[in-house]
């Protein structure tokens, strides 16, 4: 699926969005753009009143009526109120603002009722890379540092559910390693073989999983042809599952800084979409992450 298809038709998107610490110009600029492009209401949770910064934006009264400022004495009361609103369904999408990712994750993980029945969450980054022919997803680059075989299976299940929500007819997952054949000396390759066989037994026409795949074989059809690799996934992956967070982090930053990619990032596996972007991400990346999350619930 093309990246643009994931974020188009924003005018029909709706929902109640909670943003924690949307108290700087970049984050509030994302809010104003989202309000203009969609039908959402935004609930700003903070320990300080961001009204003065909001007034610096030239927005009409109709948009301002869709901004709800919720200010609390301290962070504990703020997070408690946000948790209650999420649990009651008053809020149906959560977005990280100007706070550390570790603080946001602690909030999410301390509220086990946020997690779906599958009981597992993972981060996914959806890239628009100029030199790749479609959207490329990457997981996990933020939450699961050294996932086991079983945890990688859960990552794939969450990705498959996500792809169905987005309207994918078929979803191809490549399990990254440094080689394309299993080797006992390279644990990621033997893990990939075990995982591939598990999903192949299911005969799910929507989901195709293959590995181990080296990076070039996963994303380059030219490499696949030269190496005579027989795979319906190689050279055409929709998602890459990395062996550990170091690989994911390096690829994430390489795509952005060397590949001129744009990216939308979410947390999967919760009962509601969670937008988890870096404080250094561009306004456009933050906005597109929010639009993608809204598509999941619309």
C-alpha positions as a Python dict, from the first residue, in 0.01 Angstrom:
ca = {
    (1, 'X'): (0, 0, 0),
    (2, 'X'): (125, 347, -85),
    (3, 'X'): (205, 573, 209),
    (4, 'X'): (-23, 848, 86),
    (5, 'X'): (-319, 609, 99),
    (6, 'X'): (-264, 568, 473),
    (7, 'X'): (-315, 935, 550),
    (8, 'X'): (-548, 1059, 275),
    (9, 'X'): (-915, 1162, 312),
    (10, 'X'): (-835, 1321, 647),
    (11, 'X'): (-1155, 1527, 633),
    (12, 'X'): (-1360, 1221, 738),
    (13, 'X'): (-1142, 1133, 1037),
    (14, 'X'): (-1299, 1181, 1379),
    (15, 'X'): (-1234, 1101, 1744),
    (16, 'X'): (-1144, 1238, 2085),
    (17, 'X'): (-768, 1273, 2109),
    (18, 'X'): (-577, 1306, 2436),
    (19, 'X'): (-236, 1471, 2415),
    (20, 'X'): (-15, 1478, 2721),
    (21, 'X'): (199, 1793, 2750),
    (22, 'X'): (114, 1962, 2420),
    (23, 'X'): (278, 2276, 2554),
    (24, 'X'): (527, 2386, 2292),
    (25, 'X'): (489, 2555, 1956),
    (26, 'X'): (566, 2245, 1747),
    (27, 'X'): (314, 2023, 1923),
    (28, 'X'): (42, 2286, 1923),
    (29, 'X'): (108, 2348, 1554),
    (30, 'X'): (34, 1978, 1499),
    (31, 'X'): (-288, 2023, 1696),
    (32, 'X'): (-399, 2320, 1486),
    (33, 'X'): (-325, 2141, 1160),
    (34, 'X'): (-511, 1829, 1274),
    (35, 'X'): (-813, 2034, 1379),
    (36, 'X'): (-819, 2201, 1037),
    (37, 'X'): (-783, 1874, 845),
    (38, 'X'): (-1014, 1649, 1050),
    (39, 'X'): (-1326, 1647, 1268),
    (40, 'X'): (-1147, 1562, 1592),
    (41, 'X'): (-1174, 1715, 1937),
    (42, 'X'): (-844, 1752, 2123),
    (43, 'X'): (-804, 1720, 2499),
    (44, 'X'): (-481, 1874, 2628),
    (45, 'X'): (-360, 1727, 2958),
    (46, 'X'): (-102, 1939, 3137),
    (47, 'X'): (22, 2072, 3469),
    (48, 'X'): (40, 2424, 3325),
    (49, 'X'): (-217, 2614, 3124),
    (50, 'X'): (-113, 2633, 2755),
    (51, 'X'): (-375, 2898, 2672),
    (52, 'X'): (-121, 3175, 2609),
    (53, 'X'): (66, 2967, 2350),
    (54, 'X'): (-262, 2868, 2185),
    (55, 'X'): (-357, 3236, 2153),
    (56, 'X'): (-44, 3294, 1946),
    (57, 'X'): (-201, 3088, 1667),
    (58, 'X'): (-442, 3260, 1433),
    (59, 'X'): (-737, 3020, 1455),
    (60, 'X'): (-1109, 3081, 1439),
    (61, 'X'): (-1356, 3026, 1722),
    (62, 'X'): (-1495, 2704, 1576),
    (63, 'X'): (-1155, 2537, 1599),
    (64, 'X'): (-1093, 2673, 1948),
    (65, 'X'): (-1421, 2518, 2063),
    (66, 'X'): (-1276, 2176, 1979),
    (67, 'X'): (-976, 2227, 2210),
    (68, 'X'): (-1037, 2120, 2569),
    (69, 'X'): (-769, 2221, 2820),
    (70, 'X'): (-741, 2002, 3130),
    (71, 'X'): (-492, 2138, 3383),
    (72, 'X'): (-391, 1958, 3704),
    (73, 'X'): (-193, 2041, 4016),
    (74, 'X'): (67, 1775, 3955),
    (75, 'X'): (165, 1500, 3714),
    (76, 'X'): (16, 1221, 3926),
    (77, 'X'): (-333, 1376, 3914),
    (78, 'X'): (-295, 1448, 3545),
    (79, 'X'): (-208, 1089, 3455),
    (80, 'X'): (-479, 955, 3685),
    (81, 'X'): (-746, 1168, 3518),
    (82, 'X'): (-626, 1075, 3171),
    (83, 'X'): (-635, 705, 3264),
    (84, 'X'): (-992, 737, 3390),
    (85, 'X'): (-1104, 912, 3072),
    (86, 'X'): (-940, 647, 2855),
    (87, 'X'): (-1090, 364, 3059),
    (88, 'X'): (-1440, 514, 3036),
    (89, 'X'): (-1412, 566, 2660),
    (90, 'X'): (-1429, 944, 2679),
    (91, 'X'): (-1095, 944, 2495),
    (92, 'X'): (-1027, 699, 2212),
    (93, 'X'): (-675, 795, 2104),
    (94, 'X'): (-366, 882, 2310),
    (95, 'X'): (-74, 1091, 2183),
    (96, 'X'): (260, 1170, 2342),
    (97, 'X'): (347, 1536, 2363),
    (98, 'X'): (650, 1706, 2515),
    (99, 'X'): (763, 1437, 2759),
    (100, 'X'): (1011, 1151, 2766),
    (101, 'X'): (909, 829, 2592),
    (102, 'X'): (1003, 636, 2907),
    (103, 'X'): (753, 841, 3111),
    (104, 'X'): (481, 780, 2855),
    (105, 'X'): (553, 408, 2845),
    (106, 'X'): (548, 385, 3225),
    (107, 'X'): (202, 542, 3219),
    (108, 'X'): (79, 293, 2959),
    (109, 'X'): (229, -16, 3118),
    (110, 'X'): (114, 76, 3469),
    (111, 'X'): (-245, 61, 3345),
    (112, 'X'): (-285, -300, 3237),
    (113, 'X'): (-648, -241, 3140),
    (114, 'X'): (-514, -35, 2848),
    (115, 'X'): (-369, -348, 2687),
    (116, 'X'): (-581, -565, 2458),
    (117, 'X'): (-663, -928, 2527),
    (118, 'X'): (-347, -1030, 2340),
    (119, 'X'): (-153, -876, 2629),
    (120, 'X'): (140, -753, 2420),
    (121, 'X'): (233, -413, 2277),
    (122, 'X'): (493, -314, 2022),
    (123, 'X'): (601, -7, 1832),
    (124, 'X'): (568, 21, 1455),
    (125, 'X'): (718, 287, 1231),
    (126, 'X'): (559, 330, 886),
    (127, 'X'): (801, 484, 636),
    (128, 'X'): (760, 665, 309),
    (129, 'X'): (1102, 605, 153),
    (130, 'X'): (1156, 766, -190),
    (131, 'X'): (1353, 467, -321),
    (132, 'X'): (1104, 201, -207),
    (133, 'X'): (792, 122, -404),
    (134, 'X'): (542, 120, -116),
    (135, 'X'): (502, 183, 256),
    (136, 'X'): (765, 2, 463),
    (137, 'X'): (687, -82, 824),
    (138, 'X'): (956, -148, 1083),
    (139, 'X'): (913, -312, 1424),
    (140, 'X'): (1024, -297, 1698),
    (141, 'X'): (1242, 11, 1739),
    (142, 'X'): (1124, 140, 2076),
    (143, 'X'): (959, -104, 2318),
    (144, 'X'): (1089, -460, 2291),
    (145, 'X'): (1466, -453, 2322),
    (146, 'X'): (1557, -817, 2262),
    (147, 'X'): (1235, -998, 2168),
    (148, 'X'): (1217, -1374, 2206),
    (149, 'X'): (1076, -1603, 1939),
    (150, 'X'): (736, -1590, 2108),
    (151, 'X'): (749, -1211, 2138),
    (152, 'X'): (837, -1178, 1770),
    (153, 'X'): (531, -1389, 1692),
    (154, 'X'): (322, -1145, 1895),
    (155, 'X'): (476, -853, 1707),
    (156, 'X'): (374, -1015, 1378),
    (157, 'X'): (20, -1082, 1504),
    (158, 'X'): (-16, -716, 1605),
    (159, 'X'): (120, -605, 1268),
    (160, 'X'): (-122, -835, 1087),
    (161, 'X'): (-418, -695, 1281),
    (162, 'X'): (-295, -342, 1208),
    (163, 'X'): (-268, -418, 836),
    (164, 'X'): (-624, -553, 831),
    (165, 'X'): (-748, -235, 1001),
    (166, 'X'): (-575, -33, 728),
    (167, 'X'): (-731, -237, 448),
    (168, 'X'): (-436, -447, 327),
    (169, 'X'): (-553, -743, 119),
    (170, 'X'): (-221, -923, 164),
    (171, 'X'): (58, -841, 406),
    (172, 'X'): (419, -957, 364),
    (173, 'X'): (648, -973, 668),
    (174, 'X'): (1024, -1025, 643),
    (175, 'X'): (1229, -1145, 940),
    (176, 'X'): (1561, -964, 931),
    (177, 'X'): (1896, -1127, 987),
    (178, 'X'): (2243, -1087, 837),
    (179, 'X'): (2201, -1401, 623),
    (180, 'X'): (1933, -1567, 413),
    (181, 'X'): (1987, -1922, 540),
    (182, 'X'): (1964, -2049, 899),
    (183, 'X'): (2294, -2077, 1084),
    (184, 'X'): (2342, -2189, 1443),
    (185, 'X'): (2608, -1920, 1478),
    (186, 'X'): (2350, -1648, 1406),
    (187, 'X'): (2054, -1673, 1647),
    (188, 'X'): (1839, -1428, 1452),
    (189, 'X'): (1849, -1662, 1153),
    (190, 'X'): (1735, -1970, 1345),
    (191, 'X'): (1468, -1766, 1524),
    (192, 'X'): (1340, -1651, 1186),
    (193, 'X'): (1315, -2006, 1057),
    (194, 'X'): (1110, -2115, 1359),
    (195, 'X'): (877, -1817, 1329),
    (196, 'X'): (830, -1864, 955),
    (197, 'X'): (722, -2226, 996),
    (198, 'X'): (474, -2132, 1268),
    (199, 'X'): (291, -1887, 1044),
    (200, 'X'): (320, -2099, 730),
    (201, 'X'): (129, -2377, 908),
    (202, 'X'): (-166, -2140, 955),
    (203, 'X'): (-218, -2105, 578),
    (204, 'X'): (-348, -1750, 625),
    (205, 'X'): (-388, -1598, 275),
    (206, 'X'): (-372, -1246, 420),
    (207, 'X'): (-37, -1294, 598),
    (208, 'X'): (286, -1420, 441),
    (209, 'X'): (594, -1447, 664),
    (210, 'X'): (944, -1534, 545),
    (211, 'X'): (1294, -1533, 686),
    (212, 'X'): (1572, -1517, 756),
    (213, 'X'): (1626, -1236, 508),
    (214, 'X'): (1926, -1007, 487),
    (215, 'X'): (1827, -645, 437),
    (216, 'X'): (1915, -628, 67),
    (217, 'X'): (1714, -942, -7),
    (218, 'X'): (1417, -807, 185),
    (219, 'X'): (1383, -478, -1),
    (220, 'X'): (1561, -517, -337),
    (221, 'X'): (1414, -729, -616),
    (222, 'X'): (1741, -686, -806),
    (223, 'X'): (1926, -854, -519),
    (224, 'X'): (1665, -1131, -505),
    (225, 'X'): (1708, -1206, -876),
    (226, 'X'): (2089, -1197, -864),
    (227, 'X'): (2097, -1436, -567),
    (228, 'X'): (1821, -1656, -711),
    (229, 'X'): (1617, -1636, -390),
    (230, 'X'): (1280, -1811, -408),
    (231, 'X'): (1041, -1614, -191),
    (232, 'X'): (713, -1428, -239),
    (233, 'X'): (821, -1188, 37),
    (234, 'X'): (1181, -1107, -60),
    (235, 'X'): (1212, -780, -249),
    (236, 'X'): (853, -686, -173),
    (237, 'X'): (815, -670, 207),
    (238, 'X'): (544, -464, 370),
    (239, 'X'): (702, -497, 715),
    (240, 'X'): (1043, -581, 856),
    (241, 'X'): (1070, -740, 1200),
    (242, 'X'): (1414, -669, 1343),
    (243, 'X'): (1605, -910, 1570),
    (244, 'X'): (1664, -647, 1839),
    (245, 'X'): (1626, -279, 1910),
    (246, 'X'): (1980, -181, 1803),
    (247, 'X'): (1908, -295, 1447),
    (248, 'X'): (1569, -124, 1450),
    (249, 'X'): (1704, 203, 1587),
    (250, 'X'): (1987, 212, 1332),
    (251, 'X'): (1752, 142, 1041),
    (252, 'X'): (1497, 396, 1165),
    (253, 'X'): (1753, 676, 1176),
    (254, 'X'): (1920, 567, 852),
    (255, 'X'): (1588, 581, 667),
    (256, 'X'): (1526, 933, 794),
    (257, 'X'): (1872, 1089, 775),
    (258, 'X'): (2013, 910, 469),
    (259, 'X'): (1696, 793, 294),
    (260, 'X'): (1501, 1120, 327),
    (261, 'X'): (1205, 920, 456),
    (262, 'X'): (898, 1051, 632),
    (263, 'X'): (753, 836, 907),
    (264, 'X'): (440, 777, 1111),
    (265, 'X'): (483, 592, 1441),
    (266, 'X'): (231, 411, 1661),
    (267, 'X'): (209, 163, 1946),
    (268, 'X'): (8, -148, 1863),
    (269, 'X'): (-165, -390, 2097),
    (270, 'X'): (-352, -145, 2319),
    (271, 'X'): (-730, -106, 2325),
    (272, 'X'): (-687, 231, 2155),
    (273, 'X'): (-422, 370, 1918),
    (274, 'X'): (-122, 532, 2084),
    (275, 'X'): (91, 785, 1896),
    (276, 'X'): (448, 763, 2024),
    (277, 'X'): (679, 998, 1837),
    (278, 'X'): (1017, 1137, 1931),
    (279, 'X'): (1045, 1493, 2055),
    (280, 'X'): (1293, 1548, 1769),
    (281, 'X'): (1048, 1429, 1502),
    (282, 'X'): (932, 1691, 1256),
    (283, 'X'): (590, 1848, 1273),
    (284, 'X'): (494, 1659, 957),
    (285, 'X'): (594, 1323, 1106),
    (286, 'X'): (392, 1394, 1420),
    (287, 'X'): (90, 1504, 1217),
    (288, 'X'): (104, 1201, 988),
    (289, 'X'): (135, 971, 1289),
    (290, 'X'): (-183, 1122, 1430),
    (291, 'X'): (-367, 1091, 1097),
    (292, 'X'): (-264, 726, 1069),
    (293, 'X'): (-388, 653, 1421),
    (294, 'X'): (-718, 826, 1344),
    (295, 'X'): (-760, 609, 1038),
    (296, 'X'): (-744, 300, 1260),
    (297, 'X'): (-1041, 415, 1470),
    (298, 'X'): (-1248, 579, 1194),
}
